[in-house]
Amino acid sequence: MTLYYSLVFLLLMAEMALFMVLILPLPFTIKRKLFTFISENPIVAKLQYGLKITFIFILILFIDSVNRVYRVQVELSQAAEGSNAGQIMGHERLEVQARKFYSQRNMYLCGFTLFLSLILNRTYIMILDVLRLEERVKKYEGTTDKNSKDSAKLAEAGGAGEIARLKREISKRDQDIETLKKQASGLHKEYNDLTDRISQQDSTVKKDR
């Protein structure tokens, strides 16, 4: 096995171990602290970004291995249908079968690694939703503990889209407030000008009298 496929195999083992950790029946408090740490730690965020790039390369390896399996299969079919089909039973056939085996192994290795990454991502999101719902139930029951701050951060990690929408609404409201301030400033200036004009007119009337 080449070096990069060995690294893919190690990544597959790490994904399996992480999946086992995610599905362990841990207590609610420990699980909440664990997922809060995962969602907030900057090192974990950088690691997730690096893994996304790694999975792109694994996808390229998967496509290449599928292509190799297809080419070996075509080569076997052409050799079996050729005029010298009886001569392919020797060393050449063993070589082609070995190439087919290695190509299929690499295809399954990369495919299962990519598939398990999708399962891990979905499992992580589902556990975040479950923790958020459990915290909401505890809050309704009046049994929320001192770690409500961690649960709030966990809810923010699971609802990034909602936070972005609220930020856009806040920005829009801020723009409306700035517009109202400008209008109020203009009205105040006009009021002062009008007050000055009335004062001048009153002073002129008094002088005429």
PyMOL commands that set and color helices and strands:
alter all, ss='L'
color gray80, all
select helices_A, chain A and resi 3-22+28-40+42-81+85-89+91-141+148-158+160-208
alter helices_A, ss='H'
color red, helices_A
deselect
rebuild
show_as cartoon
